[in-house]
């Protein structure tokens, strides 16, 4: 895992201007995969990420960090593709996600085993 956390700089043309992004190798690999899947260039992808982030509510254009926007995009892109079946195949939800151990405490009564969040009743929708 440590090699995926090593940061690397790459030059990317964003909005017609050459800029340098410093990201962990894990993110560069993810961006390369997105580009391959979507059939677009890295420059086009990062330009679109920047444009979308600039239009997001509460984001000041002057303070926009493209690197952070790229990290958020990568997480969102792959998270939206994740399925419960995929998590099972990957061995998730069986213990410590960092070490892969299967030793975990029993869930606390009144909480969801999956998230540890307290279960709350959702009112049923009523028709007018």
Buried (B, 14 or more C-beta within 10 A) or exposed (E): EEEEEEEEEEEBBBEEEEBEBEBBEBBBEBBEEBBEEEEEEBBBBBBBBBEEBBEEEEBEEEEBEBBEBBBBBBEEBEEEEEEEEEEEEEEEEBEEEEEEEEEEEEEEEEEEEEEEEEEEEEEEEEEE
